[in-house]
Amino acid sequence: MRSPLDIRRVLAFLLGLTACGFLSIVEPWYALYAVAFAVALLLAGHVHGRWGRRALEALPLVWFLVLMVLGTQLFALLAQEMLAAMVCRFVLTDNTRDYQGLVLIAVFVTVLSAAGSISVAFGLLLLAEFLVATVLLIMAQFEGRVPHIGRGFYSAIVVSALVSFVFAFGVFFALPRWTLGYIKGSPALVTQTTGFSKDVTITPGEVQQDNTVVMRVDPGKGGSRLPLPAYISGMRYTTFSGRQWLIAAGHPESLYASSGIDSFVVSDQQPDTQTTVYLEPTGTDVVFGLEHITGLRGQFQYLRRDAEGNLFTDAPYYKTIRYDVSSLDQDTVPVDSLVARRPALLDRYLQVPELSQAFRDVAARVVRGLTVRDKAQATRDYLLANYEYSLNPTATSIEDFIVNRHTGYCEHFATSMVLLLRVEGVHARLVSGFLATEWNKASGYLIVRARDAHTWVEVLDGNTWVRYDPTPSSFQQVSLITNILDNVRMAWYRNVVTYDLASQVQAANSLGRFFTGSGRAVTSAFESFRRVVSRLLRDWRVLSGIVVAAVLAFLFLRRRAEDRRGRLASALEDLVGERRLPGETLLELVHRAALSPDIEGLVWRVYGVDFAGEQAVEEEKTLLRLLRDAQHARATARPQL
């Protein structure tokens, strides 16, 4: 029976922990299966009865049936079944084939978790699993107890595994990427991260602050830092029911790629900003981008656009996606051409619900000015000066907020401004999205969190929509460590999660430019080196110095070799207790002293070191230690060697 501390069992246990780690990235509670592997480590090698082994072999099937009866979702069903199979196989493993089966199940768990995991921890666990599985498969080739192996053997295994891992990553980046669109993912596999909702409803109660990252906005290579705060629009609303905002009526039109296979033209305006959005699983089909979106590039089958210009994907996405956005980075945008041609459509921007006279009196007192701009600025300034921002408002309605409570969050401020302006005949609409203020200095990109969800106002001034924000804004102070950690995750997204054909082509072009530039640099350096050497060789003093240095180096190496031979010969003579006669070899000295064959074996090892040259430095140290130990033993105990 093998020892409980068998290296193979320890490696198999670590392999089981990595499998739990993969699945716990998707759902944290899978980490509880680590307890089952700890129990299995104690039982491994101790289940020998036929009925006990058969019970363990049947346990995964029984567990599968129980989960099916409980109505477990497919992902959880497969994940728990594989973990149960790993635990039982771990307990029963006693030969090479069993260990191979254990590794195979672990690979299946990795593939399964890849369907629902986008975390950078997945890459770290993959590297750990690769190393553990490689060492385990090699150790499993030994029958019985694993012999004592030096650290050099394990180092060679680890280096080989790392080289294989790097090669596998090279294959990953080299294989052609062909796709017909984004894989949408499954809502059962990920936790949706969003503070945004299509449903903008005015209700009392506390608003929870969530620091989860919703998206990252990258200005791209050569792009300048984005101005802060950055308004990232999502939805524009026209109709307010008294409690809830509604989008424009009508069926959205479909937009298909117009130039290329993945480029969508949203507006005929010329953009001035190009950004790349890395959007986390939001569970919504809204397209987000810096105001105002004029074009979009991404592997969508099609987009949908409603009468208000809101953009939607063909379906919600439950995995991280990347798309490029062209936008007008300014607080004004021309009105939609359809609205400009049909003034009757402007009436929807004057719609108000039934309002009290007290509310209308406030509007008449506040919305003053000769122009639309004057009225909008007066309304915004009034709200900023007389109302307090609070994440725990008590107002039950907008009228209650304006007339009585005077405390609320962005939805109260923005809705109030729209309604106050509309009462006085100024066209306005509500916009919801995110107000981002967090800039990652390490890699230069914008971080948008769920707590950044925000609403603001757009006022129609002539033929132009002008943005106004009646809610006080604040910049978030973020530590350098937080920036560095998020920078690692951003690198993972850029180079692995969203790696596609376009990224592959770009990487190939960059690699080609690198090798072209490197080749020119090497050629230039070699030519410079050749000219310098040619000039030096024409100088007799340099030639003399080279010859003298070569002679000194030869004499030094020869003296070093002689010193080594002298040290070994002197140590052997000390062991024998006599000195060699003139012309006598070490072997002849041992024969003359009539010593044991063991001493003669040491002589042959000394000869081997003498003729091995510089490659035998470690053997020389070992041999010197043996000779001195043998001399010490001979001097104290006088054993017969």
C-alpha positions as a printed Julia matrix, in Angstrom:
641×3 Matrix{Float64}:
   0.0    0.0     0.0
   1.31   3.42   -0.94
   2.12   6.09    1.55
  -0.57   8.71    2.13
   2.09  11.32    1.29
   2.61   9.88   -2.17
   3.56  12.77   -4.46
   0.98  11.59   -7.0
  -1.83  11.88   -4.49
  -0.74  15.37   -3.53
  -0.67  16.41   -7.18
  -4.09  14.85   -7.79
  -5.43  16.77   -4.79
  -4.04  20.03   -6.2
  -5.61  19.19   -9.55
  -8.98  18.82   -7.84
  -8.55  22.19   -6.12
  -7.82  23.88   -9.46
 -11.0   22.32  -10.87
 -12.97  23.8    -7.95
 -11.21  27.11   -8.59
 -12.28  27.18  -12.24
 -15.92  26.66  -11.38
 -15.86  29.0    -8.38
 -15.0   31.84  -10.77
 -18.41  31.26  -12.34
 -20.23  30.61   -9.05
 -18.31  31.05   -5.76
 -20.15  28.26   -3.95
 -18.39  25.62   -6.07
 -15.39  26.19   -3.79
 -17.24  24.08   -1.19
 -16.32  21.01   -3.23
 -12.75  21.54   -1.98
 -13.97  20.0     1.29
 -14.91  16.84   -0.62
 -11.41  16.65   -2.08
  -9.9   17.08    1.4
 -11.98  14.11    2.64
 -10.98  12.16   -0.47
  -7.31  12.8     0.32
  -7.79  11.11    3.7
  -9.66   8.14    2.17
  -7.35   7.66   -0.83
  -5.69   4.25   -0.75
  -7.84   2.96    2.12
 -10.91   1.67    0.22
 -10.11  -1.94   -0.72
 -13.37  -3.86   -0.31
 -15.25  -4.8    -3.45
 -18.56  -3.35   -2.29
 -16.93  -0.14   -1.08
 -15.27   0.43   -4.45
 -18.47  -0.32   -6.33
 -20.38   2.14   -4.14
 -17.88   4.88   -4.96
 -18.03   4.03   -8.65
 -21.82   4.37   -8.61
 -21.89   7.56   -6.54
 -21.43  10.01   -9.49
 -24.39   8.43  -11.31
 -26.56   8.64   -8.21
 -25.57  12.28   -7.7
 -26.41  13.01  -11.34
 -29.91  11.55  -10.92
 -30.49  13.52   -7.72
 -29.54  16.77   -9.44
 -31.84  16.0   -12.35
 -34.75  15.38   -9.99
 -34.04  18.7    -8.29
 -34.28  20.47  -11.66
 -30.68  21.73  -11.69
 -29.69  23.85  -14.69
 -27.55  22.21  -17.35
 -24.32  24.04  -16.5
 -24.59  23.29  -12.77
 -25.61  19.71  -13.54
 -22.53  19.03  -15.67
 -20.19  20.91  -13.34
 -21.25  19.07  -10.19
 -21.31  15.73  -11.96
 -17.69  16.21  -13.12
 -16.55  17.28   -9.67
 -18.24  14.25   -8.11
 -16.57  12.0   -10.69
 -13.19  13.56   -9.89
 -13.63  13.06   -6.15
 -14.6    9.37   -6.5
 -11.88   8.68   -9.07
  -9.35  10.34   -6.76
 -10.25   7.97   -3.92
 -10.06   4.87   -6.15
  -6.96   5.83   -8.15
  -4.17   3.24   -7.93
  -2.53   3.04  -11.38
  -1.32   5.15  -14.29
  -4.56   4.88  -16.26
  -6.58   6.2   -13.31
  -4.41   9.29  -13.05
  -4.78   9.89  -16.78
  -8.55   9.69  -16.41
  -8.39  12.18  -13.54
  -6.49  14.65  -15.73
  -9.0   14.15  -18.55
 -11.93  15.01  -16.27
 -10.06  18.11  -15.11
  -9.66  19.19  -18.75
 -13.42  18.82  -19.27
 -14.06  20.98  -16.19
 -11.72  23.64  -17.6
 -13.52  23.68  -20.95
 -16.9   23.88  -19.2
 -15.85  26.79  -16.98
 -14.42  28.65  -20.0
 -18.0   29.0   -21.28
 -18.93  31.13  -18.29
 -15.69  32.71  -17.11
 -14.02  35.87  -18.36
 -11.89  36.56  -15.29
  -8.12  36.97  -15.41
  -8.04  34.37  -12.62
  -8.99  31.83  -15.27
  -5.63  32.35  -16.98
  -3.69  31.98  -13.73
  -5.56  28.79  -12.84
  -4.99  27.46  -16.34
  -1.23  27.87  -15.91
  -1.35  26.16  -12.49
  -3.42  23.28  -13.87
  -1.05  22.87  -16.8
   1.97  22.55  -14.49
   0.25  20.2   -12.01
  -1.17  17.96  -14.74
   2.19  17.72  -16.52
   4.07  16.69  -13.37
   1.28  14.28  -12.39
   1.27  12.49  -15.76
   5.04  12.03  -15.57
   4.98  10.81  -11.97
   2.14   8.41  -12.82
   4.47   6.45  -15.1
   6.3    4.99  -12.09
   4.97   1.68  -10.83
   4.78   1.37   -7.07
   6.55   3.91   -4.92
   8.04   6.93   -6.65
  11.84   6.8    -6.33
  13.77   9.68   -4.83
  14.23  12.33   -7.52
  16.47  15.35   -7.32
  15.36  18.93   -7.68
  16.93  19.1   -11.12
  14.39  16.58  -12.45
  11.44  18.6   -11.16
  13.0   21.81  -12.48
  13.31  20.23  -15.92
   9.64  19.17  -15.79
   8.48  22.65  -14.77
  10.58  24.33  -17.47
   9.25  21.9   -20.07
   5.68  22.56  -18.96
   6.21  26.32  -19.15
   7.68  26.0   -22.64
   4.69  23.89  -23.7
   2.32  26.46  -22.19
   4.01  29.28  -24.1
   3.82  27.21  -27.27
   0.1   26.57  -26.67
  -0.48  30.31  -26.25
   1.38  30.87  -29.5
  -0.95  28.45  -31.23
  -3.91  30.25  -29.65
  -2.82  33.58  -31.12
  -1.84  32.07  -34.49
  -4.96  30.04  -35.29
  -7.28  31.92  -37.69
 -10.32  33.48  -36.02
 -13.49  33.18  -38.09
 -16.85  34.09  -36.63
 -20.32  34.99  -37.78
 -21.02  37.19  -34.77
 -20.6   37.4   -31.06
 -21.49  34.4   -28.95
 -24.14  35.84  -26.67
 -23.49  33.57  -23.7
 -26.05  32.36  -21.19
 -27.53  34.3   -18.25
 -27.09  31.17  -16.13
 -23.3   31.34  -16.46
 -22.47  34.89  -15.4
 -23.38  37.48  -12.86
 -24.81  40.5   -14.64
 -22.93  43.68  -13.8
 -24.89  46.86  -14.37
 -26.3   49.84  -12.57
 -28.27  50.77  -15.68
 -31.91  49.99  -16.33
 -34.32  50.84  -19.11
 -36.89  51.38  -16.4
 -36.42  54.93  -15.06
 -38.94  55.15  -12.23
 -39.25  57.78   -9.5
 -39.65  55.97   -6.17
 -38.6   56.67   -2.57
 -35.98  54.51   -0.9
 -32.25  54.11   -0.56
 -30.06  53.64   -3.64
 -27.24  51.11   -3.13
 -23.78  52.04   -4.43
 -22.2   49.22   -6.45
 -18.5   49.41   -7.36
 -18.7   46.63   -9.96
 -17.08  47.59  -13.26
 -19.65  47.79  -16.07
 -17.4   48.75  -18.97
 -14.0   50.08  -19.91
 -13.59  52.71  -22.61
 -10.23  52.74  -24.37
  -9.19  55.71  -26.55
  -6.88  53.34  -28.44
  -3.24  53.63  -29.41
  -2.25  57.22  -29.9
  -5.56  58.42  -28.44
  -5.47  61.25  -25.96
  -6.93  61.15  -22.49
 -10.7   61.45  -22.55
 -12.11  64.6   -20.92
 -13.71  64.07  -17.54
 -16.45  63.75  -16.57
 -17.36  61.58  -19.57
 -21.03  61.2   -20.5
 -21.81  57.73  -21.83
 -25.32  57.66  -23.2
 -27.62  54.67  -23.26
 -31.29  55.68  -23.64
 -33.27  58.82  -24.47
 -36.85  59.14  -23.23
 -39.75  61.29  -24.41
 -42.82  60.43  -22.34
 -43.28  60.69  -18.56
 -46.29  59.0   -17.02
 -46.03  60.77  -13.68
 -43.88  58.03  -12.15
 -42.02  56.32  -15.0
 -40.25  57.38  -18.2
 -41.19  55.64  -21.47
 -39.28  55.43  -24.74
 -40.7   56.63  -28.04
 -43.5   54.54  -29.49
 -43.04  52.55  -32.68
 -41.14  49.52  -33.88
 -37.34  49.99  -34.07
 -35.78  49.83  -37.5
 -33.01  47.34  -38.23
 -29.51  48.52  -39.13
 -27.2   46.26  -41.08
 -23.48  46.6   -41.72
 -22.98  49.04  -44.59
 -19.23  49.32  -45.16
 -17.38  46.09  -44.48
 -18.76  43.11  -42.65
 -19.06  44.78  -39.24
 -19.4   48.56  -39.7
 -22.68  50.32  -38.93
 -23.43  53.92  -39.89
 -25.67  55.55  -37.29
 -25.48  59.21  -38.29
 -24.16  61.29  -41.2
 -22.27  63.55  -38.76
 -18.47  63.5   -38.92
 -17.06  62.0   -35.69
 -14.19  63.54  -33.76
 -13.55  60.71  -31.25
 -12.75  57.01  -31.73
 -13.01  54.71  -28.74
 -13.18  50.99  -27.99
 -15.75  49.77  -25.48
 -15.19  46.58  -23.46
 -18.67  45.89  -22.12
 -19.22  43.49  -19.25
 -22.29  41.2   -19.17
 -25.11  43.68  -18.54
 -28.16  41.6   -19.37
 -29.43  44.48  -21.53
 -29.45  45.02  -25.28
 -28.66  48.75  -25.08
 -25.58  49.98  -26.96
 -23.46  52.36  -24.86
 -20.95  54.89  -26.14
 -19.55  58.36  -25.6
 -21.99  61.0   -26.71
 -23.01  61.19  -29.46
 -22.65  57.92  -31.4
 -22.26  58.37  -35.18
 -20.94  54.94  -36.11
 -20.2   51.57  -34.62
 -18.02  48.62  -35.55
 -18.57  45.22  -34.02
 -19.42  41.65  -34.93
 -23.15  42.06  -34.47
 -25.62  40.42  -36.79
 -27.58  43.66  -36.9
 -28.55  46.63  -34.74
 -31.92  48.2   -33.98
 -32.65  51.92  -33.75
 -35.86  53.48  -32.47
 -37.42  56.84  -33.32
 -35.36  58.58  -30.64
 -32.05  57.26  -31.99
 -31.53  54.71  -29.22
 -29.4   51.77  -30.37
 -30.0   48.16  -29.41
 -28.22  44.91  -30.22
 -30.05  41.97  -31.71
 -30.27  40.35  -28.24
 -28.84  40.81  -24.71
 -25.25  39.65  -24.2
 -24.07  37.68  -21.19
 -20.34  37.76  -21.89
 -17.74  40.46  -22.33
 -17.89  42.0   -25.79
 -15.8   44.62  -27.56
 -16.9   47.13  -30.16
 -15.52  50.37  -31.6
 -17.51  53.6   -31.36
 -17.26  56.75  -33.45
 -18.81  59.7   -31.66
 -19.12  63.47  -31.38
 -17.45  64.37  -28.11
 -19.4   67.55  -27.44
 -22.46  68.71  -25.52
 -24.45  69.63  -28.65
 -25.74  67.56  -31.54
 -27.96  68.46  -34.52
 -31.55  67.31  -34.32
 -32.53  64.17  -36.22
 -33.33  64.92  -39.86
 -36.74  63.21  -39.62
 -37.77  65.43  -36.72
 -36.47  68.51  -38.53
 -38.66  67.73  -41.56
 -41.79  67.04  -39.48
 -42.27  69.7   -36.76
 -45.35  67.86  -35.49
 -43.02  65.27  -33.98
 -41.65  67.94  -31.64
 -44.84  67.84  -29.62
 -43.67  64.71  -27.82
 -40.92  66.81  -26.18
 -43.61  68.99  -24.56
 -45.63  66.13  -23.05
 -46.26  66.44  -19.31
 -48.47  64.4   -16.98
 -51.14  65.97  -14.83
 -49.32  68.42  -12.57
 -50.45  70.46   -9.56
 -50.73  74.22   -9.63
 -47.94  74.45   -7.05
 -45.55  72.76   -9.48
 -46.62  75.06  -12.32
 -46.11  78.1   -10.11
 -42.51  76.99   -9.46
 -41.99  76.58  -13.2
 -43.36  80.04  -13.94
 -41.08  81.54  -11.3
 -37.92  79.64  -12.27
 -37.96  79.22  -16.06
 -37.14  82.78  -17.08
 -35.12  84.3   -19.87
 -35.26  85.65  -23.39
 -33.79  82.59  -25.07
 -34.01  78.83  -24.68
 -30.44  78.83  -23.39
 -31.26  81.4   -20.72
 -34.28  79.41  -19.57
 -32.36  76.12  -19.45
 -29.46  77.63  -17.51
 -31.79  79.34  -15.07
 -33.62  76.09  -14.38
 -30.4   74.13  -13.92
 -28.92  76.77  -11.6
 -32.11  76.86   -9.54
 -32.02  73.11   -8.95
 -28.3   73.13   -8.07
 -28.72  75.98   -5.62
 -31.92  74.97   -3.83
 -31.99  71.16   -3.79
 -29.79  68.62   -2.04
 -28.39  65.41   -3.5
 -29.24  62.3    -1.48
 -29.08  58.55   -2.1
 -31.91  58.0     0.37
 -34.71  60.28   -0.86
 -38.14  60.36    0.74
 -40.02  62.1    -2.09
 -42.86  59.96   -3.42
 -43.14  61.86   -6.71
 -41.51  64.65   -8.71
 -44.07  67.15   -7.41
 -43.22  66.08   -3.86
 -39.54  66.55   -4.64
 -40.0   70.05   -6.13
 -42.57  71.42   -3.71
 -41.81  69.7    -0.39
 -38.81  67.38    0.07
 -36.03  69.11   -1.89
 -33.75  66.03   -1.63
 -33.18  63.34   -4.27
 -30.71  61.8    -6.69
 -30.0   62.32  -10.38
 -33.34  60.99  -11.64
 -35.21  63.49   -9.46
 -33.07  66.41  -10.65
 -33.14  65.52  -14.35
 -36.85  64.69  -14.45
 -37.69  67.91  -12.61
 -35.7   70.0   -15.07
 -37.39  68.38  -18.08
 -40.88  68.9   -16.67
 -40.22  72.48  -15.53
 -39.0   73.39  -19.01
 -41.85  71.59  -20.77
 -44.45  73.4   -18.69
 -43.04  76.66  -20.01
 -42.98  75.45  -23.62
 -39.31  74.45  -23.91
 -38.65  71.15  -25.73
 -36.6   68.77  -23.6
 -35.97  65.05  -23.08
 -34.33  62.77  -20.51
 -31.11  60.82  -21.16
 -29.88  57.9   -19.06
 -26.46  56.3   -19.11
 -23.28  56.68  -17.09
 -21.23  59.63  -15.87
 -17.67  58.31  -15.63
 -14.92  60.09  -13.7
 -12.38  57.3   -13.08
  -9.31  57.28  -15.34
  -6.78  54.44  -15.22
  -3.42  56.18  -15.4
  -1.41  52.98  -15.8
  -2.74  52.12  -19.28
  -4.87  55.14  -20.14
  -8.51  54.1   -20.3
 -11.81  55.01  -18.68
 -13.36  52.77  -16.01
 -17.14  52.86  -15.7
 -18.73  51.34  -12.6
 -22.33  50.53  -11.73
 -22.36  53.41   -9.23
 -21.75  55.79  -12.17
 -25.28  55.26  -13.54
 -26.68  58.72  -14.22
 -29.44  60.72  -15.91
 -29.23  64.17  -17.47
 -31.19  66.47  -19.78
 -31.08  67.47  -23.44
 -32.8   70.72  -24.44
 -33.75  71.53  -28.04
 -32.3   74.94  -28.91
 -33.17  75.7   -32.52
 -32.04  72.66  -34.51
 -29.56  71.46  -31.88
 -29.87  69.29  -28.79
 -27.83  70.8   -25.93
 -26.83  68.78  -22.85
 -27.53  70.14  -19.36
 -26.77  68.34  -16.1
 -28.68  69.69  -13.09
 -27.09  67.14  -10.71
 -23.8   67.96   -8.93
 -20.97  65.75  -10.21
 -18.01  64.39   -8.27
 -14.7   62.82   -9.23
 -13.79  59.46   -7.74
 -10.35  59.13   -6.13
  -8.89  55.71   -6.93
  -5.72  54.2    -5.47
  -2.74  53.26   -7.61
  -3.06  49.59   -6.58
  -6.66  49.51   -7.82
  -5.53  50.95  -11.14
  -2.74  48.39  -11.5
  -5.03  45.43  -10.71
  -7.64  46.63  -13.18
  -4.87  47.18  -15.71
  -4.05  43.46  -15.53
  -7.67  42.59  -16.18
  -7.84  45.05  -19.08
  -4.77  43.4   -20.65
  -6.52  40.03  -20.28
  -9.61  41.39  -22.05
  -7.64  43.03  -24.83
  -5.42  40.07  -25.63
  -7.46  36.99  -24.72
 -11.17  37.43  -24.03
 -11.98  39.65  -27.02
  -9.22  38.35  -29.28
 -10.72  38.02  -32.77
  -9.74  38.11  -36.43
  -9.31  41.9   -36.47
  -7.02  41.71  -33.43
  -5.12  38.87  -35.06
  -4.53  40.84  -38.25
  -3.44  43.86  -36.23
  -1.04  41.69  -34.16
   0.4   40.14  -37.32
   1.01  43.59  -38.83
   2.66  44.81  -35.63
   4.82  41.69  -35.51
   5.83  42.19  -39.12
   6.81  45.8   -38.44
   8.74  44.69  -35.36
  10.77  42.08  -37.25
  11.36  44.47  -40.14
  12.6   47.14  -37.77
  14.63  44.62  -35.76
  16.24  43.27  -38.93
  17.28  46.74  -39.97
  18.59  47.48  -36.49
  20.63  44.24  -36.41
  22.03  44.87  -39.89
  22.98  48.42  -38.95
  24.58  47.3   -35.67
  26.55  44.53  -37.43
  27.79  46.98  -40.06
  28.87  49.43  -37.36
  30.62  46.62  -35.48
  32.42  45.51  -38.65
  33.7   49.03  -39.33
  34.95  49.41  -35.74
  36.72  46.02  -35.84
  38.31  46.82  -39.18
  39.75  50.07  -37.84
  41.04  48.36  -34.68
  42.72  45.51  -36.52
  44.76  48.01  -38.51
  46.4   49.2   -35.27
  49.43  47.03  -34.25
  48.94  47.91  -30.62
  45.42  46.43  -30.6
  46.69  43.26  -32.32
  49.47  42.92  -29.75
  46.97  43.33  -26.92
  44.7   40.62  -28.36
  47.6   38.17  -28.68
  48.82  38.86  -25.12
  45.25  38.44  -23.75
  44.86  35.11  -25.58
  48.19  33.8   -24.23
  47.31  34.85  -20.66
  43.88  33.22  -20.91
  45.46  29.97  -22.16
  47.99  29.95  -19.33
  45.26  30.69  -16.77
  43.05  27.82  -17.94
  46.01  25.44  -18.07
  47.09  26.41  -14.57
  43.51  25.96  -13.35
  43.36  22.44  -14.8
  46.71  21.57  -13.25
  45.57  22.92   -9.91
  42.5   20.71  -10.06
  44.58  17.63  -10.86
  46.96  18.55   -8.08
  44.16  18.91   -5.51
  42.66  15.54   -6.37
  46.05  13.77   -6.46
  47.07  15.3    -3.14
  43.76  14.28   -1.51
  44.18  10.68   -2.8
  47.77  10.49   -1.51
  46.56  11.72    1.89
  43.97   8.93    1.89
  46.58   6.27    1.0
  49.02   7.7     3.52
  51.99   7.74    1.11
  53.41   9.95   -1.65
  54.03   8.83   -5.19
  57.53   7.95   -6.3
  59.01   9.91   -9.24
  57.19   8.87  -12.42
  54.64   6.76  -10.52
  50.89   7.1   -11.37
  48.06   7.19   -8.87
  46.89   3.73   -9.93
  50.4    2.3    -9.43
  50.5    3.94   -5.99
  47.25   2.21   -4.96
  48.48  -1.17   -6.24
  51.75  -0.77   -4.38
  49.9    0.09   -1.17
  47.67  -2.98   -1.71
  44.48  -1.15   -0.83
  40.87  -2.23   -1.4
  39.12  -2.1    -4.81
  37.01   0.81   -3.53
  40.09   3.03   -3.47
  40.94   1.91   -7.0
  37.42   2.99   -8.06
  38.12   6.45   -6.68
  41.31   6.58   -8.75
  39.37   5.91  -11.93
  36.94   8.68  -11.0
  39.9   11.03  -10.51
  41.11  10.11  -14.0
  37.62  10.81  -15.36
  37.66  14.3   -13.86
  41.16  14.97  -15.24
  40.11  14.17  -18.79
  36.65  15.77  -18.66
  37.94  19.33  -18.65
  35.84  22.25  -17.41
  32.61  20.22  -17.59
  33.52  18.24  -14.46
  33.53  21.02  -11.86
  30.65  19.53   -9.85
  32.15  16.02  -10.06
  35.45  17.42   -8.78
  33.73  18.94   -5.73
  31.9   15.7    -5.02
  35.06  13.63   -5.38
  37.09  15.92   -3.12
  34.4   15.61   -0.46
  34.42  11.79   -0.73
  38.21  11.63   -0.47
  38.28  13.87    2.6
  35.43  11.94    4.27
  37.21   8.66    3.59
  40.48  10.07    4.99
  38.7   11.28    8.11
  37.03   7.9     8.63
  40.36   6.1     8.08
  42.08   8.35   10.58
  39.45   7.87   13.31
  38.01   4.39   12.94
  40.63   2.86   10.63
  37.94   0.94    8.63
  38.93  -1.5     5.92
  37.83   0.04    2.6
